[in-house]
Structure formats: structure tokens, C-alpha cells
Amino acid sequence: MTNNGSLRTHERGTGVPVRHGRLAHRGPVRSLGKFLAISLVVLTVSTGAVVAFAAWDVARSVKPGIHLAHDADTPGSTTAPAADVAAITGGVSLLLTGTDTRTGQGGVYATSEELEASSGAGSNDVTMLLHIAEDHQSVSVISFPRDLMIPVPACQQADGSTVSASSRVMMNTTLARGGLSCVVSTIEKLTGLRIPFAAQISFTGVTAMSNAVGGVTVCIASPITDDNTNPPLHLVPGQQTIVGDEALSFLRTRHGVGDGSDLGRISNQQVFMAALARKVESGGVLGNPVTLYSLAKAATSNMVLSDTLTNPTTLVQIALALKDTGLANMVFLQYPTVADPQNVDRVVPQSSGAELVNAALVADQPIVLSGLPGRGAVLDPSATPAPAPAAPASPSPSASVPATTAGPAPTPTPTGAVLPASVTGQTAAEQTCSKGN
């Protein structure tokens, strides 16, 4: 999968997790992750009777929740939704996984060829961790490479049997080992962070969410062509609005972007997620109750949720925690990795970078990027530079102290854990373009 120098078709790569912004540069910066954050933001819109009815109707489409292994102290969501709620107290850690299973997808995925490619639980080819800080001032969306080789804990399967722990397993096999709970336990073991919320989405779910939000406009730096996706993907340079099945193909494409690797695919997905976050924040989504309600319905109808998320009130509370987070403080990262010495088609955690990320997550410390986007993305040369992350307010000068001559404001020193330049990613405020290969 991931090789430091050259990546194989099957690979995926590095990145870094956690929150906040990015250092200013001296020069120019299957994917469902943001749909999750959006599906949470979704329920923030209505008020009064509209909320009461919408929450009730959305609740009817929520499937039974999946119990996470550690949730004895986290009650499930079985109470009726409240019409008037506030943002959730404290931080939020929520895992989102996307399965490539064709089972139950219908349409073009019902052929014997597609079902042979992946059926049953499928592989979790997308694994993302959404972390909202305790103060709700920063958000991180961390992508874990599909081909990341890591230790996994023992996991219980649906039939009650147990799959033994292993010291070396590929990330995208954890869903089949023990369902959504197993993926959560694996990321908890890797990062040291407790994750009380989780959701799982499939191909048709991504398509439905994309339709509900009305599409996302992304920048294409160079032609993207991938006949391996279904439907085939052909995008010309410029601003392109993608929706429905085309959005799914865009998020799935590997051969069409960057160096054809899974690492390139992750950064391409981050272009999409950042553009989606900007659309939501600008009012294109949050300002339209019909769109938000449609998105909420699509999310709950097409996702498998942990039992801690099945109460729409919980979704509202998490959404409200995201409401005032600035785009510059919303970061999309790849977990730090290096080529696996045992297999060039795989990656393993990059020790020092992974330790920084894990420590920042556990300490709820903001993270600042100093590197550039990954292999499948480039900074948009025509875009206005993104603002720096918000710095702590300075105390006002005393009235008895004479004002000094005004001069250029100093560049604020970034606060939080600054990641090395080898860690790739971007903030939601940074306008990037997908790069065809």
C-alpha cells in the first residue's frame, strides 16, 4: 500500500490527527467522514414545533443501535427527543466507518461481479475519527489508512463467538472481525482515546447524503479520469459540483488522483470534506431547514449507529457543539505512517508523529498543521489565503497606560501541538484542489 517513495494502487497513507489550525507557510497548502459531521449539524436547524415533529419523524427511521464494548457507563439513547436542547457538555469523540459491502445495495451493486468483490460486513476502507474539543473551539477529523498494520484487541462477533487479539492486522479487516464495535476498540487501542459514539455508512448512504445536501462544489486542478469506479469518473479542471453517484465515485477514486495510491485518495477526500464544511458554514445548508431535514432523514435512514447515538436529541447536542467552531479550527488529517518494512503495499504508524497525535487527543490539546495537503491535492492558487487559527485574546491595555504607536500586528503564535511538516492535511478554511494523476 504505502511506500515512502512510490505507492502502490492498493495503498493508503499517513496523516495526523486532531485539532485546530495550521502554521502559516512562507510560500503557498470511501469518505463519509464529513457527512457524519454534517448529519450531526443537520438537526440544529429547526425550532419549536418544527423540531418536535422533525425529530419524531427522524427518530422513526433510526435503526437499532450497536452496543460498543465499553459502554456500560454510557447509557443508550432510548428517551424521546426534546424540542429544546443545548450543546453537549464537554468534548466528543465519534468514529465513522465506511463499508465497501455490496450486500443490500441493489442497483449496479447487485451483480455477481460486484457481490464477489465485497459482501457481508465488507471492509472498512474508510475509518475516520471526529474529535470535538472540550471547549468546542476546535475539531479534528483523522483518517486512518486502510492498509495500516496495527495490533487489534479480541472482538466479539454477532453470533457471540470471539475473534482472538492479534499483534498485526490490516485496518480495513476490523469491521469483518467484529463489526462496528471492533473498529472502535481498535482505534481506542491505537490512540488511547475513549470513543463513546460511532456510525457506519455504505455506498448508497453516501449517495443519499450527497443528494440531500444538494451536491458539493470542488476545485479540480487537473483532469481526473477513473474507469474503475462505478459509475466511471471523468472531471475536467475548474470548479465542479458533484452530487449523487458521481460524488460517491469521487470519494472512492484512487486511480484517478495523486499517485494512484490510497494515500492520494485520502487527501482527495479531504478536499471534498473541507468544501462541504464551507458550504454548511456559509448557510448553504444550515440556512435551509428543508435541506437540513432531508439530510437528517438520509443520515438516520442510511447509517448504522451506536446505541449512544440513536436518540436524535444526542445528534442535536453534538451538532450544536460544532455550530460555532471556526473553519480555520477544523482540521482534516491523515494518521502518521511510514512504509511497512515487511510489505511495501502496507503502512505502519510513524512512531514519533503517532505519539504526538495520540498525546494531543488524550490531552484534548489543539493541533496545528505545518505541512501541506497530501498527494491527491494542491492549494488552490486563486484562493484567498486561509485565516490562521484563532489565538487566545490578549488582555486589554489599562486606561492609564499610554497607547503606543500603531504598527503591523504581530503574527499570532499558534497554540497547541504543532505537527511536523511530514504530516499531511488541511483546515476547512483552506481552499484546495484535487489533483488528477
N, C-alpha and C positions, 0 to 999 in steps of 0.2 A: 503494500500500500504506500507507505510513505517513505521516501528515501530522501535524505537531506538534499542531495543533488537532484536526482531525477526521480519523479514519482511515477508509479505505475497506474494503470487505469483504475485499479481497484482501491486506490488508497485514499487516506484521509489524514489530516494532519493537525497541526498544532494550533495553539492559541492560548489564551489565558482568560481566566475568569474574573469576574467580579466587578466592581462597580466604578463609577464616576467617569472622569473625562479623559483627556489626552493632553500630553505636553505639546506646546506649540512647536512646529517644525521650522527649521531655518529655511528650508525650501518648501516645495509642495508636500495626502493620507492614503431527509426529504424535508423538511423545512416547515415547519409548522410552528416554530417557536414563537414568532410574533403573533401568530394567530391566537396563541393561547393568551398572551398578554392582552390582545385585543378582545378576545372573548370575555376576559375579565372586565376590561374597560367598558365593554358593551353594556353592562347592566347599570351603568352610572347615570344614564340619561334621564329616565323618566321621574316624575314626582307624583305624589298624591295617588289618586285613583288609577292613573295610568300605570304607575309602578306596581300597584297592588295586583292589577289584572295581568300585566305582563309577567311579573314574577310567578304568579299562579300558573299561567299558561306555559311558561318556560319550564317550570318545575315538572309539569306533566310529561315533558319529553326527556327528562333526565333518567338515564339508565341506572340500575342498581350499582352502588359504588363498590370499588375494590378496596379491601381492607389491607393497609400496609402493615408490615411485620411488627413495627414498633409502636403501633397506635393505641396501645392500651390506655394511655393517658390523654389521648386526643379524641374526644367524642365525635362520632359521625354526625352527619347533618340530616336529621330526620324531622326537625321542627319546621313549622310553617314559615315562609319568608315574611319578613317585616317590611312595611311600606316606608319606614323612615329609619335609615341606618347611617352610621358614621364609619369612617375609615377603620380598618382593622388596626388593633393596637400592636405596636412593635413591628418587627421585620417579618418577611415572608420568604420562604424557600419552597419553590414549586418545580417539580421535574416534569418535562414534557417529552414524550417519546412518539416517534412516528414509525408505524409498521409498514413494511412493504408487502404484506399479505394480499393476495388476490381473492381470498375466500370471502364471499359475500359482497364483493364489489360490483359484480354484474357488468353489463355493457362490454366494453372492449377487454375487460379483465376476466371474462368468463370462459375464454378459450382454453383448450387443453394446454397450449403452449404457455400461456400466462400463468395458469394454475400450477404448472410444473415448475415455473420459475420461483414461486413462493406461495405457500398455502399454510393453513393452520394459523398459529400465532404469528408466523412470519419473523423477519429480522428487524430489530430496532435500528434501522440505518440512520435515524436521526435521534439523538439524545441531547437535550438541552436543559440547562438549569437556570431558572429565573430566580434571581435573588433581589429582593427589595430591602433596602437598609432599614434599620430600626427607626430612623428619623424620617423615612420616606423621601429623602432628598437624593437618593441615587439608586440606580437599577443596573444589574448586570445580567446579561443573557450569555451563558457559557456553552459553547458547542464542544461536545466530546467526540473525537473522531471515531468513525465506525470501526476501523481496523486497529483501534487501540488495544494493546495486550496488557491485561491487568489481572490481579487476583480478585476472585469473587467469593462471597460467602455461600454457605449452604442455602438453598432456596426450596421452598415448598411449591409443588405443582398443584394444579386444580384438582387432581384425583387424590390428593393427600400424601402422595409419595414425596420423598425429599431427594433433591439432586445435591450431591456432596460438594463441599467447598473445593476450590481449585486455585492453584497459585498462578495459573496462566490461561486466561480465556479471552477471546476476542469480544470487544464491547457489544457488537451487534448480535451476539448469540444469547445475551442475558434475558431477553424477553421470552424466548422459547424455553429457557431453563426454568422459569418460574413466574412468568407474567410480569405485570407492571410493578408489583411489589419487589420482585427480584432486581429489576433495573434500579429502583430506588435504593435498595440495600447496597447494591454495587457502588453507586455514586456516593452514598454515605461513607462507605468503607474507604473509597479513594480520597475523598476530600476532608473527612472528619466532621462534616456538617450534617446536622439532623434535618431531614426533609419531610415535613408533615403533609404536603399536598402533591398530587400527581395527576396527570392526564395522558391519555393515549389517543392518537388520531390516525386515520387511514387515508388512502388516496382520495376516495370520494369525499371524505371530510374536508380535505384541503380545497378541493374544487368547490364545495358548498360554501366554505368560509370566504373564498375569493369572490364568488358570485355575490354573497351577502354584503361584502364591503364595497362592491362596485368596481373592483379592479384596483391595481396599484401601478402607478407610472414610474418606470425605472429608466435609468440612463444606460444606453448601450454604447460602449466605446468603439468596438469593432464587431464585425458580423459574427453572430452566434448561429451555428448550424449543428444540429444533433438529430440524426435519423434513428437513433437508438431509443429515444423517448417515445411515449405513446400518449398523444399524437406527436409526430416529429416537430422539432422546434427550429424555426427559421426567423431570426430577428435581424433587422438592419440597424446601422448606427443611428443614434438620436434618442429622443425621448419616446418610449413605447409604453402604452398602457396595456397590461396583461391581466387577463381575468379567466376564471373557469379552468378548463383543461389545459389551456396554454400556460396559465400560472403554475399549475402542477408540473408541467414539463420543464418550465424554467427553474423551478425549485429542485427538480430531480436531476437536471442535466449535469453530467460530469465531462463527457467527451467534448461538449461544446464550449467550455470555458477554461480559462487559465491554461494549465499544462495538461489538462485531461485527467487530473487526479481528483481524489475525494477532498483533498485539502483545498484545491481550487473551488470545488463545489461549495464548501462551507463559506468561503468569502463571498461567493456569488449569492448565497442565501442571505448573507448579512446585508448586501446591497438592497435586497428586497425588503428585509425586515426594517431597516432604517427608513426606507421610503414609506413603508406602511406606518411606522411610528409618526413620521412627519405629517402624513395625511390625517391620522387620528387627532394629533395635537392641533392641527390647523383649523379644525372644525369641520373638515370634510366628512368626518364620521361622527365625532362627538356632538356636532351641531345638528345632526339629523336623527331624531328619535326613531323614525321608520327604519333607517339603516341599522341603527344600534339594536333595535328589537329583532330585526331579521338576522343579525349576526349572532345575537344571544341564542336564538332558536337553532341556528345552524350549528353553533358550538355544542349545545347540550344534546342535540339530536345525533351528532356525528362523533362525539367523543366518549371514551370510557373514562370515568372519573374515579378518583379515590373516594372512599365514603366520607372523607373530611371536606369534600367539595360539592357534594350533591345538594346541599341547601343553597338555593340562589342567593340568599342573604350573604353567605360567605363570599360568593363571587362579587357581589356588590361591594362588600367591605374591602376586598383586595383591590378592586378597580379604583375605589376612592383613594387608596394608598398611592396609586400611580398617577392620580389626576394632576398633581402639582409638581411632578418631577420634571425638571427641565430636560430638553433633548440632549444638551451637552453632558448631562449627568446620566444618560442611558447608554451603556456600553455593550457592544457585541464582541465577544472574544472567542478564540479557539484555545482549548486547553493545551498547555505547553507540551510538545512531544519532540522526539528525535527518532531517527530510523531505528528499527529493531535490529540489533546485531545478529539475531537468529533468522531473520526473514526480511528481505528488502521490501516485501509487499505489506509490511506491518509497521506500526509505530509503538513506542513505549513512552511513558511520561519522562519529560526532561526534568531531572531531579530538582535543580535549583529554582527553575521557573514554577514548577508544580508546587513546590513548598511555599513559595511566595503567595501563589494564588490561594492555596488551601488555608494558609495562616490568615490571609485577609478576609476570607469568607467566614472563618470561625470567629474572628475578632470583630466582624461587621465593619471592616475598615474600607473606606473608599479606595478604588483602584484607578490609577491614571495610566493611560497608554502612552508610550513614547515611540512606538513603531508605526508601520504603515499598514494598509489593508493587505489581505492575503493574496494568493496567486491568481485568483479569479476576478480581481477588482483593482481599479485605479481611482485616484482622486479625480473628480470632475474639474478639469482645468477652467471651465467657465463659471464655476460656482463661487459665491462669496465665501471667504474663509469662515469656518465654523467658530462660534464663540468658545472661549476657554471655559472650563468648569467653574462654577461659582466659587469664589473664595470666601472665607469667613469675614463677616463685616468687621471693619475697624472701629474702635470707639471714637465718638465724635470729639473733636478738639474742644477744650474748655473755652468758654467765652472770654476768659481772662488772658488767654494765650493769643498773641497777635498772629494773624494769618501770614503764612509765608508766600513768597511769590509763586504763582501758579506755574507748573511745568508739566511735562508729559507724565501721565500716570504710569507708575512702575508696573511691569508685568507681574500679576499675582503669582506667588509661589504655589504650585499645585499642592494640595493636601491629600494625604492618603498614601497608599502603597504604589510607588511608581514601578511599573513593569519594564523589563529590558526591551530594547528595540526588536529583539528577535520574536517577541510576542505580537501576533498579528490581530487586527480587528479594527473597529471604528466606533465612533459615537453615532447616535441617531441624528445629531446635528450636522455631521459631515456628509456632504453630498458626494457620492461615489458612483462609478460606472462599472458595469460588468464588462469583462474583457474576454472576447472570443479567442479561441486558440487557433 
